[in-house]
């Protein structure tokens, strides 16, 4: 049975499997939180990170599981989101 990683991880079993493959916590969280039916679908609808506010960037960083986001400035948040 998969360990409960809290409300930020939607698919705990998938997250653990990705971590066992030596993926970073952030990348494993991002993939585990993606709907498998929508994975690989290109949207191209999102605005550039530079056009977003810092709170919007923090929200996106929270969604993908980036740690330390509250202490990052806008440039650091953008860099962390791009590195994923």
PDB file of N, CA, C and O in Angstrom:
ATOM      1  N   UNK A   1       0.844  -1.179   0.000  1.00  0.00           N
ATOM      2  CA  UNK A   1       0.000   0.000   0.000  1.00  0.00           C
ATOM      3  C   UNK A   1       0.892   1.246   0.000  1.00  0.00           C
ATOM      4  O   UNK A   1       1.917   1.284   0.681  1.00  0.00           O
ATOM      5  N   UNK A   2       0.501   2.239  -0.754  1.00  0.00           N
ATOM      6  CA  UNK A   2       1.288   3.453  -0.896  1.00  0.00           C
ATOM      7  C   UNK A   2       1.168   4.327   0.350  1.00  0.00           C
ATOM      8  O   UNK A   2       0.101   4.416   0.957  1.00  0.00           O
ATOM      9  N   UNK A   3       2.252   4.957   0.717  1.00  0.00           N
ATOM     10  CA  UNK A   3       2.280   5.903   1.827  1.00  0.00           C
ATOM     11  C   UNK A   3       1.480   7.145   1.435  1.00  0.00           C
ATOM     12  O   UNK A   3       1.504   7.568   0.279  1.00  0.00           O
ATOM     13  N   UNK A   4       0.777   7.721   2.396  1.00  0.00           N
ATOM     14  CA  UNK A   4       0.003   8.943   2.138  1.00  0.00           C
ATOM     15  C   UNK A   4       0.949  10.138   2.201  1.00  0.00           C
ATOM     16  O   UNK A   4       1.536  10.412   3.248  1.00  0.00           O
ATOM     17  N   UNK A   5       1.097  10.842   1.093  1.00  0.00           N
ATOM     18  CA  UNK A   5       1.992  11.995   1.010  1.00  0.00           C
ATOM     19  C   UNK A   5       1.250  13.310   1.195  1.00  0.00           C
ATOM     20  O   UNK A   5       1.797  14.375   0.911  1.00  0.00           O
ATOM     21  N   UNK A   6       0.034  13.248   1.660  1.00  0.00           N
ATOM     22  CA  UNK A   6      -0.734  14.465   1.941  1.00  0.00           C
ATOM     23  C   UNK A   6      -1.517  14.943   0.733  1.00  0.00           C
ATOM     24  O   UNK A   6      -1.522  14.296  -0.315  1.00  0.00           O
ATOM     25  N   UNK A   7      -2.181  16.087   0.888  1.00  0.00           N
ATOM     26  CA  UNK A   7      -3.079  16.585  -0.154  1.00  0.00           C
ATOM     27  C   UNK A   7      -2.372  17.129  -1.400  1.00  0.00           C
ATOM     28  O   UNK A   7      -3.018  17.353  -2.423  1.00  0.00           O
ATOM     29  N   UNK A   8      -1.058  17.344  -1.325  1.00  0.00           N
ATOM     30  CA  UNK A   8      -0.368  17.899  -2.487  1.00  0.00           C
ATOM     31  C   UNK A   8      -0.041  16.838  -3.532  1.00  0.00           C
ATOM     32  O   UNK A   8       0.275  17.175  -4.673  1.00  0.00           O
ATOM     33  N   UNK A   9      -0.111  15.566  -3.163  1.00  0.00           N
ATOM     34  CA  UNK A   9       0.156  14.466  -4.099  1.00  0.00           C
ATOM     35  C   UNK A   9      -1.153  13.743  -4.360  1.00  0.00           C
ATOM     36  O   UNK A   9      -1.768  13.206  -3.438  1.00  0.00           O
ATOM     37  N   UNK A  10      -1.581  13.730  -5.625  1.00  0.00           N
ATOM     38  CA  UNK A  10      -2.862  13.120  -5.973  1.00  0.00           C
ATOM     39  C   UNK A  10      -2.775  11.600  -6.110  1.00  0.00           C
ATOM     40  O   UNK A  10      -3.728  10.897  -5.774  1.00  0.00           O
ATOM     41  N   UNK A  11      -1.649  11.086  -6.597  1.00  0.00           N
ATOM     42  CA  UNK A  11      -1.494   9.644  -6.815  1.00  0.00           C
ATOM     43  C   UNK A  11      -0.244   9.179  -6.074  1.00  0.00           C
ATOM     44  O   UNK A  11       0.859   9.207  -6.618  1.00  0.00           O
ATOM     45  N   UNK A  12      -0.435   8.745  -4.805  1.00  0.00           N
ATOM     46  CA  UNK A  12       0.691   8.369  -3.954  1.00  0.00           C
ATOM     47  C   UNK A  12       1.497   7.198  -4.509  1.00  0.00           C
ATOM     48  O   UNK A  12       2.726   7.214  -4.440  1.00  0.00           O
ATOM     49  N   UNK A  13       0.832   6.186  -5.056  1.00  0.00           N
ATOM     50  CA  UNK A  13       1.536   5.026  -5.592  1.00  0.00           C
ATOM     51  C   UNK A  13       2.405   5.420  -6.782  1.00  0.00           C
ATOM     52  O   UNK A  13       3.548   4.979  -6.898  1.00  0.00           O
ATOM     53  N   UNK A  14       1.869   6.234  -7.644  1.00  0.00           N
ATOM     54  CA  UNK A  14       2.626   6.691  -8.815  1.00  0.00           C
ATOM     55  C   UNK A  14       3.822   7.545  -8.385  1.00  0.00           C
ATOM     56  O   UNK A  14       4.909   7.429  -8.952  1.00  0.00           O
ATOM     57  N   UNK A  15       3.616   8.401  -7.383  1.00  0.00           N
ATOM     58  CA  UNK A  15       4.687   9.244  -6.850  1.00  0.00           C
ATOM     59  C   UNK A  15       5.826   8.375  -6.321  1.00  0.00           C
ATOM     60  O   UNK A  15       6.992   8.620  -6.630  1.00  0.00           O
ATOM     61  N   UNK A  16       5.486   7.356  -5.520  1.00  0.00           N
ATOM     62  CA  UNK A  16       6.513   6.475  -4.955  1.00  0.00           C
ATOM     63  C   UNK A  16       7.266   5.727  -6.051  1.00  0.00           C
ATOM     64  O   UNK A  16       8.486   5.585  -5.973  1.00  0.00           O
ATOM     65  N   UNK A  17       6.558   5.250  -7.067  1.00  0.00           N
ATOM     66  CA  UNK A  17       7.212   4.543  -8.164  1.00  0.00           C
ATOM     67  C   UNK A  17       8.186   5.450  -8.902  1.00  0.00           C
ATOM     68  O   UNK A  17       9.274   5.018  -9.282  1.00  0.00           O
ATOM     69  N   UNK A  18       7.804   6.691  -9.104  1.00  0.00           N
ATOM     70  CA  UNK A  18       8.685   7.652  -9.781  1.00  0.00           C
ATOM     71  C   UNK A  18       9.898   7.984  -8.922  1.00  0.00           C
ATOM     72  O   UNK A  18      11.003   8.125  -9.448  1.00  0.00           O
ATOM     73  N   UNK A  19       9.712   8.112  -7.611  1.00  0.00           N
ATOM     74  CA  UNK A  19      10.829   8.370  -6.704  1.00  0.00           C
ATOM     75  C   UNK A  19      11.811   7.199  -6.719  1.00  0.00           C
ATOM     76  O   UNK A  19      13.021   7.408  -6.638  1.00  0.00           O
ATOM     77  N   UNK A  20      11.300   5.968  -6.822  1.00  0.00           N
ATOM     78  CA  UNK A  20      12.164   4.781  -6.892  1.00  0.00           C
ATOM     79  C   UNK A  20      12.999   4.781  -8.167  1.00  0.00           C
ATOM     80  O   UNK A  20      14.049   4.142  -8.219  1.00  0.00           O
ATOM     81  N   UNK A  21      12.539   5.493  -9.196  1.00  0.00           N
ATOM     82  CA  UNK A  21      13.288   5.617 -10.446  1.00  0.00           C
ATOM     83  C   UNK A  21      14.279   6.777 -10.377  1.00  0.00           C
ATOM     84  O   UNK A  21      14.810   7.213 -11.398  1.00  0.00           O
ATOM     85  N   UNK A  22      14.523   7.272  -9.159  1.00  0.00           N
ATOM     86  CA  UNK A  22      15.495   8.346  -8.890  1.00  0.00           C
ATOM     87  C   UNK A  22      15.078   9.700  -9.462  1.00  0.00           C
ATOM     88  O   UNK A  22      15.937  10.514  -9.801  1.00  0.00           O
ATOM     89  N   UNK A  23      13.790   9.951  -9.574  1.00  0.00           N
ATOM     90  CA  UNK A  23      13.321  11.270  -9.990  1.00  0.00           C
ATOM     91  C   UNK A  23      13.323  12.202  -8.787  1.00  0.00           C
ATOM     92  O   UNK A  23      13.190  11.761  -7.646  1.00  0.00           O
ATOM     93  N   UNK A  24      13.474  13.491  -9.053  1.00  0.00           N
ATOM     94  CA  UNK A  24      13.425  14.473  -7.972  1.00  0.00           C
ATOM     95  C   UNK A  24      12.006  14.508  -7.398  1.00  0.00           C
ATOM     96  O   UNK A  24      11.048  14.084  -8.045  1.00  0.00           O
ATOM     97  N   UNK A  25      11.893  15.022  -6.172  1.00  0.00           N
ATOM     98  CA  UNK A  25      10.579  15.137  -5.543  1.00  0.00           C
ATOM     99  C   UNK A  25       9.647  16.008  -6.379  1.00  0.00           C
ATOM    100  O   UNK A  25       8.468  15.697  -6.549  1.00  0.00           O
ATOM    101  N   UNK A  26      10.199  17.106  -6.899  1.00  0.00           N
ATOM    102  CA  UNK A  26       9.370  18.035  -7.666  1.00  0.00           C
ATOM    103  C   UNK A  26       8.852  17.392  -8.951  1.00  0.00           C
ATOM    104  O   UNK A  26       7.671  17.511  -9.276  1.00  0.00           O
ATOM    105  N   UNK A  27       9.734  16.712  -9.676  1.00  0.00           N
ATOM    106  CA  UNK A  27       9.324  16.110 -10.946  1.00  0.00           C
ATOM    107  C   UNK A  27       8.353  14.958 -10.698  1.00  0.00           C
ATOM    108  O   UNK A  27       7.365  14.815 -11.419  1.00  0.00           O
ATOM    109  N   UNK A  28       8.625  14.140  -9.688  1.00  0.00           N
ATOM    110  CA  UNK A  28       7.728  13.032  -9.363  1.00  0.00           C
ATOM    111  C   UNK A  28       6.349  13.559  -8.965  1.00  0.00           C
ATOM    112  O   UNK A  28       5.331  12.984  -9.352  1.00  0.00           O
ATOM    113  N   UNK A  29       6.312  14.644  -8.198  1.00  0.00           N
ATOM    114  CA  UNK A  29       5.033  15.230  -7.782  1.00  0.00           C
ATOM    115  C   UNK A  29       4.280  15.761  -8.986  1.00  0.00           C
ATOM    116  O   UNK A  29       3.073  15.552  -9.109  1.00  0.00           O
ATOM    117  N   UNK A  30       4.982  16.448  -9.875  1.00  0.00           N
ATOM    118  CA  UNK A  30       4.331  17.014 -11.059  1.00  0.00           C
ATOM    119  C   UNK A  30       3.704  15.909 -11.913  1.00  0.00           C
ATOM    120  O   UNK A  30       2.573  16.043 -12.378  1.00  0.00           O
ATOM    121  N   UNK A  31       4.442  14.826 -12.112  1.00  0.00           N
ATOM    122  CA  UNK A  31       3.928  13.731 -12.933  1.00  0.00           C
ATOM    123  C   UNK A  31       2.793  13.004 -12.218  1.00  0.00           C
ATOM    124  O   UNK A  31       1.789  12.658 -12.840  1.00  0.00           O
ATOM    125  N   UNK A  32       2.949  12.772 -10.916  1.00  0.00           N
ATOM    126  CA  UNK A  32       1.911  12.071 -10.148  1.00  0.00           C
ATOM    127  C   UNK A  32       0.616  12.873 -10.086  1.00  0.00           C
ATOM    128  O   UNK A  32      -0.463  12.301  -9.937  1.00  0.00           O
ATOM    129  N   UNK A  33       0.720  14.188 -10.199  1.00  0.00           N
ATOM    130  CA  UNK A  33      -0.466  15.042 -10.135  1.00  0.00           C
ATOM    131  C   UNK A  33      -1.085  15.306 -11.506  1.00  0.00           C
ATOM    132  O   UNK A  33      -2.080  16.023 -11.606  1.00  0.00           O
ATOM    133  N   UNK A  34      -0.509  14.737 -12.554  1.00  0.00           N
ATOM    134  CA  UNK A  34      -1.023  14.913 -13.905  1.00  0.00           C
ATOM    135  C   UNK A  34      -2.002  13.787 -14.229  1.00  0.00           C
ATOM    136  O   UNK A  34      -1.732  12.618 -13.952  1.00  0.00           O
ATOM    137  N   UNK A  35      -3.118  14.144 -14.808  1.00  0.00           N
ATOM    138  CA  UNK A  35      -4.084  13.143 -15.259  1.00  0.00           C
ATOM    139  C   UNK A  35      -3.456  12.356 -16.405  1.00  0.00           C
ATOM    140  O   UNK A  35      -3.081  12.955 -17.413  1.00  0.00           O
ATOM    141  N   UNK A  36      -3.328  11.035 -16.285  1.00  0.00           N
ATOM    142  CA  UNK A  36      -2.682  10.245 -17.339  1.00  0.00           C
ATOM    143  C   UNK A  36      -3.351  10.385 -18.705  1.00  0.00           C
ATOM    144  O   UNK A  36      -2.703  10.194 -19.734  1.00  0.00           O
ATOM    145  N   UNK A  37      -4.620  10.712 -18.720  1.00  0.00           N
ATOM    146  CA  UNK A  37      -5.331  10.857 -19.986  1.00  0.00           C
ATOM    147  C   UNK A  37      -5.011  12.181 -20.678  1.00  0.00           C
ATOM    148  O   UNK A  37      -5.235  12.338 -21.878  1.00  0.00           O
ATOM    149  N   UNK A  38      -4.488  13.124 -19.905  1.00  0.00           N
ATOM    150  CA  UNK A  38      -4.149  14.422 -20.473  1.00  0.00           C
ATOM    151  C   UNK A  38      -2.648  14.584 -20.681  1.00  0.00           C
ATOM    152  O   UNK A  38      -2.207  15.565 -21.280  1.00  0.00           O
ATOM    153  N   UNK A  39      -1.871  13.641 -20.198  1.00  0.00           N
ATOM    154  CA  UNK A  39      -0.413  13.727 -20.328  1.00  0.00           C
ATOM    155  C   UNK A  39      -0.017  13.707 -21.802  1.00  0.00           C
ATOM    156  O   UNK A  39      -0.544  12.920 -22.589  1.00  0.00           O
ATOM    157  N   UNK A  40       0.893  14.561 -22.151  1.00  0.00           N
ATOM    158  CA  UNK A  40       1.377  14.622 -23.520  1.00  0.00           C
ATOM    159  C   UNK A  40       0.556  15.509 -24.425  1.00  0.00           C
ATOM    160  O   UNK A  40       0.931  15.740 -25.575  1.00  0.00           O
ATOM    161  N   UNK A  41      -0.557  16.009 -23.927  1.00  0.00           N
ATOM    162  CA  UNK A  41      -1.393  16.897 -24.728  1.00  0.00           C
ATOM    163  C   UNK A  41      -0.831  18.306 -24.594  1.00  0.00           C
ATOM    164  O   UNK A  41      -0.682  18.821 -23.486  1.00  0.00           O
ATOM    165  N   UNK A  42      -0.530  18.906 -25.694  1.00  0.00           N
ATOM    166  CA  UNK A  42       0.038  20.250 -25.665  1.00  0.00           C
ATOM    167  C   UNK A  42      -1.090  21.281 -25.686  1.00  0.00           C
ATOM    168  O   UNK A  42      -1.986  21.243 -26.529  1.00  0.00           O
ATOM    169  N   UNK A  43      -1.010  22.188 -24.742  1.00  0.00           N
ATOM    170  CA  UNK A  43      -2.042  23.209 -24.658  1.00  0.00           C
ATOM    171  C   UNK A  43      -1.636  24.503 -25.327  1.00  0.00           C
ATOM    172  O   UNK A  43      -2.334  24.999 -26.212  1.00  0.00           O
ATOM    173  N   UNK A  44      -0.501  25.055 -24.904  1.00  0.00           N
ATOM    174  CA  UNK A  44      -0.027  26.299 -25.464  1.00  0.00           C
ATOM    175  C   UNK A  44      -0.901  27.495 -25.142  1.00  0.00           C
ATOM    176  O   UNK A  44      -0.810  28.530 -25.802  1.00  0.00           O
ATOM    177  N   UNK A  45      -1.749  27.359 -24.132  1.00  0.00           N
ATOM    178  CA  UNK A  45      -2.695  28.418 -23.818  1.00  0.00           C
ATOM    179  C   UNK A  45      -2.244  29.294 -22.650  1.00  0.00           C
ATOM    180  O   UNK A  45      -2.772  30.389 -22.458  1.00  0.00           O
ATOM    181  N   UNK A  46      -1.281  28.822 -21.877  1.00  0.00           N
ATOM    182  CA  UNK A  46      -0.860  29.554 -20.692  1.00  0.00           C
ATOM    183  C   UNK A  46      -0.045  30.783 -21.072  1.00  0.00           C
ATOM    184  O   UNK A  46       0.690  30.785 -22.060  1.00  0.00           O
ATOM    185  N   UNK A  47      -0.194  31.823 -20.266  1.00  0.00           N
ATOM    186  CA  UNK A  47       0.593  33.030 -20.512  1.00  0.00           C
ATOM    187  C   UNK A  47       2.021  32.813 -20.020  1.00  0.00           C
ATOM    188  O   UNK A  47       2.278  31.903 -19.232  1.00  0.00           O
ATOM    189  N   UNK A  48       2.934  33.637 -20.478  1.00  0.00           N
ATOM    190  CA  UNK A  48       4.327  33.533 -20.081  1.00  0.00           C
ATOM    191  C   UNK A  48       4.455  33.744 -18.577  1.00  0.00           C
ATOM    192  O   UNK A  48       3.700  34.510 -17.977  1.00  0.00           O
ATOM    193  N   UNK A  49       5.423  33.051 -17.976  1.00  0.00           N
ATOM    194  CA  UNK A  49       5.650  33.221 -16.542  1.00  0.00           C
ATOM    195  C   UNK A  49       5.950  34.675 -16.191  1.00  0.00           C
ATOM    196  O   UNK A  49       5.526  35.161 -15.143  1.00  0.00           O
ATOM    197  N   UNK A  50       6.669  35.360 -17.051  1.00  0.00           N
ATOM    198  CA  UNK A  50       7.016  36.755 -16.780  1.00  0.00           C
ATOM    199  C   UNK A  50       5.784  37.661 -16.677  1.00  0.00           C
ATOM    200  O   UNK A  50       5.835  38.702 -16.022  1.00  0.00           O
ATOM    201  N   UNK A  51       4.698  37.276 -17.311  1.00  0.00           N
ATOM    202  CA  UNK A  51       3.472  38.067 -17.289  1.00  0.00           C
ATOM    203  C   UNK A  51       2.599  37.772 -16.072  1.00  0.00           C
ATOM    204  O   UNK A  51       1.594  38.448 -15.853  1.00  0.00           O
ATOM    205  N   UNK A  52       2.975  36.765 -15.278  1.00  0.00           N
ATOM    206  CA  UNK A  52       2.189  36.388 -14.105  1.00  0.00           C
ATOM    207  C   UNK A  52       2.685  37.135 -12.876  1.00  0.00           C
ATOM    208  O   UNK A  52       3.832  37.580 -12.818  1.00  0.00           O
ATOM    209  N   UNK A  53       1.795  37.263 -11.890  1.00  0.00           N
ATOM    210  CA  UNK A  53       2.164  37.890 -10.626  1.00  0.00           C
ATOM    211  C   UNK A  53       2.895  36.873  -9.752  1.00  0.00           C
ATOM    212  O   UNK A  53       2.824  35.668  -9.992  1.00  0.00           O
ATOM    213  N   UNK A  54       3.594  37.370  -8.741  1.00  0.00           N
ATOM    214  CA  UNK A  54       4.304  36.470  -7.839  1.00  0.00           C
ATOM    215  C   UNK A  54       3.330  35.500  -7.151  1.00  0.00           C
ATOM    216  O   UNK A  54       3.633  34.310  -7.074  1.00  0.00           O
ATOM    217  N   UNK A  55       2.169  35.961  -6.647  1.00  0.00           N
ATOM    218  CA  UNK A  55       1.221  35.010  -6.047  1.00  0.00           C
ATOM    219  C   UNK A  55       0.749  33.931  -7.040  1.00  0.00           C
ATOM    220  O   UNK A  55       0.546  32.782  -6.646  1.00  0.00           O
ATOM    221  N   UNK A  56       0.575  34.285  -8.303  1.00  0.00           N
ATOM    222  CA  UNK A  56       0.186  33.288  -9.307  1.00  0.00           C
ATOM    223  C   UNK A  56       1.304  32.261  -9.505  1.00  0.00           C
ATOM    224  O   UNK A  56       1.044  31.067  -9.648  1.00  0.00           O
ATOM    225  N   UNK A  57       2.542  32.739  -9.510  1.00  0.00           N
ATOM    226  CA  UNK A  57       3.678  31.829  -9.650  1.00  0.00           C
ATOM    227  C   UNK A  57       3.809  30.925  -8.428  1.00  0.00           C
ATOM    228  O   UNK A  57       4.115  29.740  -8.560  1.00  0.00           O
ATOM    229  N   UNK A  58       3.578  31.481  -7.238  1.00  0.00           N
ATOM    230  CA  UNK A  58       3.623  30.673  -6.018  1.00  0.00           C
ATOM    231  C   UNK A  58       2.544  29.592  -6.039  1.00  0.00           C
ATOM    232  O   UNK A  58       2.789  28.461  -5.620  1.00  0.00           O
ATOM    233  N   UNK A  59       1.364  29.934  -6.522  1.00  0.00           N
ATOM    234  CA  UNK A  59       0.279  28.952  -6.626  1.00  0.00           C
ATOM    235  C   UNK A  59       0.666  27.826  -7.572  1.00  0.00           C
ATOM    236  O   UNK A  59       0.452  26.655  -7.261  1.00  0.00           O
ATOM    237  N   UNK A  60       1.231  28.167  -8.720  1.00  0.00           N
ATOM    238  CA  UNK A  60       1.655  27.154  -9.690  1.00  0.00           C
ATOM    239  C   UNK A  60       2.768  26.285  -9.096  1.00  0.00           C
ATOM    240  O   UNK A  60       2.775  25.069  -9.288  1.00  0.00           O
ATOM    241  N   UNK A  61       3.705  26.904  -8.377  1.00  0.00           N
ATOM    242  CA  UNK A  61       4.785  26.157  -7.732  1.00  0.00           C
ATOM    243  C   UNK A  61       4.215  25.203  -6.684  1.00  0.00           C
ATOM    244  O   UNK A  61       4.704  24.083  -6.532  1.00  0.00           O
ATOM    245  N   UNK A  62       3.184  25.641  -5.961  1.00  0.00           N
ATOM    246  CA  UNK A  62       2.514  24.778  -4.987  1.00  0.00           C
ATOM    247  C   UNK A  62       1.885  23.587  -5.692  1.00  0.00           C
ATOM    248  O   UNK A  62       1.983  22.457  -5.213  1.00  0.00           O
ATOM    249  N   UNK A  63       1.239  23.832  -6.830  1.00  0.00           N
ATOM    250  CA  UNK A  63       0.569  22.767  -7.581  1.00  0.00           C
ATOM    251  C   UNK A  63       1.538  21.686  -8.054  1.00  0.00           C
ATOM    252  O   UNK A  63       1.188  20.506  -8.083  1.00  0.00           O
ATOM    253  N   UNK A  64       2.743  22.083  -8.420  1.00  0.00           N
ATOM    254  CA  UNK A  64       3.712  21.102  -8.931  1.00  0.00           C
ATOM    255  C   UNK A  64       4.668  20.601  -7.859  1.00  0.00           C
ATOM    256  O   UNK A  64       5.528  19.765  -8.135  1.00  0.00           O
ATOM    257  N   UNK A  65       4.522  21.108  -6.629  1.00  0.00           N
ATOM    258  CA  UNK A  65       5.286  20.566  -5.514  1.00  0.00           C
ATOM    259  C   UNK A  65       6.697  21.102  -5.346  1.00  0.00           C
ATOM    260  O   UNK A  65       7.574  20.385  -4.864  1.00  0.00           O
ATOM    261  N   UNK A  66       6.930  22.336  -5.731  1.00  0.00           N
ATOM    262  CA  UNK A  66       8.255  22.936  -5.558  1.00  0.00           C
ATOM    263  C   UNK A  66       8.409  23.380  -4.109  1.00  0.00           C
ATOM    264  O   UNK A  66       7.595  24.142  -3.588  1.00  0.00           O
ATOM    265  N   UNK A  67       9.470  22.890  -3.468  1.00  0.00           N
ATOM    266  CA  UNK A  67       9.718  23.224  -2.068  1.00  0.00           C
ATOM    267  C   UNK A  67      10.484  24.539  -1.959  1.00  0.00           C
ATOM    268  O   UNK A  67      11.257  24.884  -2.852  1.00  0.00           O
ATOM    269  N   UNK A  68      10.273  25.268  -0.874  1.00  0.00           N
ATOM    270  CA  UNK A  68      10.966  26.517  -0.620  1.00  0.00           C
ATOM    271  C   UNK A  68      10.426  27.695  -1.402  1.00  0.00           C
ATOM    272  O   UNK A  68      11.067  28.744  -1.466  1.00  0.00           O
ATOM    273  N   UNK A  69       9.258  27.536  -1.997  1.00  0.00           N
ATOM    274  CA  UNK A  69       8.695  28.571  -2.876  1.00  0.00           C
ATOM    275  C   UNK A  69       8.373  29.866  -2.141  1.00  0.00           C
ATOM    276  O   UNK A  69       8.439  30.941  -2.737  1.00  0.00           O
ATOM    277  N   UNK A  70       8.028  29.785  -0.863  1.00  0.00           N
ATOM    278  CA  UNK A  70       7.642  31.001  -0.141  1.00  0.00           C
ATOM    279  C   UNK A  70       8.825  31.942   0.075  1.00  0.00           C
ATOM    280  O   UNK A  70       8.636  33.135   0.308  1.00  0.00           O
ATOM    281  N   UNK A  71      10.040  31.408  -0.002  1.00  0.00           N
ATOM    282  CA  UNK A  71      11.230  32.235   0.203  1.00  0.00           C
ATOM    283  C   UNK A  71      11.841  32.701  -1.117  1.00  0.00           C
ATOM    284  O   UNK A  71      12.831  33.433  -1.115  1.00  0.00           O
ATOM    285  N   UNK A  72      11.264  32.287  -2.238  1.00  0.00           N
ATOM    286  CA  UNK A  72      11.814  32.638  -3.552  1.00  0.00           C
ATOM    287  C   UNK A  72      11.256  33.964  -4.044  1.00  0.00           C
ATOM    288  O   UNK A  72      10.112  34.316  -3.758  1.00  0.00           O
ATOM    289  N   UNK A  73      12.085  34.699  -4.795  1.00  0.00           N
ATOM    290  CA  UNK A  73      11.577  35.895  -5.461  1.00  0.00           C
ATOM    291  C   UNK A  73      10.979  35.473  -6.801  1.00  0.00           C
ATOM    292  O   UNK A  73      11.033  34.297  -7.160  1.00  0.00           O
ATOM    293  N   UNK A  74      10.421  36.405  -7.529  1.00  0.00           N
ATOM    294  CA  UNK A  74       9.728  36.081  -8.772  1.00  0.00           C
ATOM    295  C   UNK A  74      10.654  35.396  -9.774  1.00  0.00           C
ATOM    296  O   UNK A  74      10.260  34.413 -10.401  1.00  0.00           O
ATOM    297  N   UNK A  75      11.865  35.895  -9.931  1.00  0.00           N
ATOM    298  CA  UNK A  75      12.820  35.290 -10.865  1.00  0.00           C
ATOM    299  C   UNK A  75      13.176  33.861 -10.487  1.00  0.00           C
ATOM    300  O   UNK A  75      13.283  32.995 -11.355  1.00  0.00           O
ATOM    301  N   UNK A  76      13.359  33.611  -9.196  1.00  0.00           N
ATOM    302  CA  UNK A  76      13.681  32.261  -8.725  1.00  0.00           C
ATOM    303  C   UNK A  76      12.504  31.310  -8.939  1.00  0.00           C
ATOM    304  O   UNK A  76      12.697  30.144  -9.284  1.00  0.00           O
ATOM    305  N   UNK A  77      11.282  31.813  -8.733  1.00  0.00           N
ATOM    306  CA  UNK A  77      10.094  30.986  -8.974  1.00  0.00           C
ATOM    307  C   UNK A  77      10.004  30.590 -10.449  1.00  0.00           C
ATOM    308  O   UNK A  77       9.730  29.435 -10.772  1.00  0.00           O
ATOM    309  N   UNK A  78      10.236  31.552 -11.333  1.00  0.00           N
ATOM    310  CA  UNK A  78      10.189  31.275 -12.773  1.00  0.00           C
ATOM    311  C   UNK A  78      11.227  30.224 -13.134  1.00  0.00           C
ATOM    312  O   UNK A  78      10.934  29.286 -13.874  1.00  0.00           O
ATOM    313  N   UNK A  79      12.439  30.379 -12.613  1.00  0.00           N
ATOM    314  CA  UNK A  79      13.512  29.429 -12.909  1.00  0.00           C
ATOM    315  C   UNK A  79      13.166  28.031 -12.397  1.00  0.00           C
ATOM    316  O   UNK A  79      13.382  27.042 -13.098  1.00  0.00           O
ATOM    317  N   UNK A  80      12.629  27.947 -11.175  1.00  0.00           N
ATOM    318  CA  UNK A  80      12.257  26.659 -10.591  1.00  0.00           C
ATOM    319  C   UNK A  80      11.128  25.999 -11.392  1.00  0.00           C
ATOM    320  O   UNK A  80      11.145  24.787 -11.607  1.00  0.00           O
ATOM    321  N   UNK A  81      10.160  26.788 -11.828  1.00  0.00           N
ATOM    322  CA  UNK A  81       9.057  26.232 -12.619  1.00  0.00           C
ATOM    323  C   UNK A  81       9.539  25.734 -13.968  1.00  0.00           C
ATOM    324  O   UNK A  81       9.042  24.720 -14.460  1.00  0.00           O
ATOM    325  N   UNK A  82      10.484  26.414 -14.571  1.00  0.00           N
ATOM    326  CA  UNK A  82      11.005  25.986 -15.869  1.00  0.00           C
ATOM    327  C   UNK A  82      11.861  24.742 -15.751  1.00  0.00           C
ATOM    328  O   UNK A  82      11.854  23.899 -16.648  1.00  0.00           O
ATOM    329  N   UNK A  83      12.597  24.613 -14.660  1.00  0.00           N
ATOM    330  CA  UNK A  83      13.443  23.437 -14.461  1.00  0.00           C
ATOM    331  C   UNK A  83      12.599  22.218 -14.161  1.00  0.00           C
ATOM    332  O   UNK A  83      12.917  21.101 -14.570  1.00  0.00           O
ATOM    333  N   UNK A  84      11.499  22.460 -13.427  1.00  0.00           N
ATOM    334  CA  UNK A  84      10.553  21.412 -13.097  1.00  0.00           C
ATOM    335  C   UNK A  84      11.179  20.245 -12.508  1.00  0.00           C
ATOM    336  O   UNK A  84      10.494  19.277 -12.178  1.00  0.00           O
TER     337      UNK A  84
END
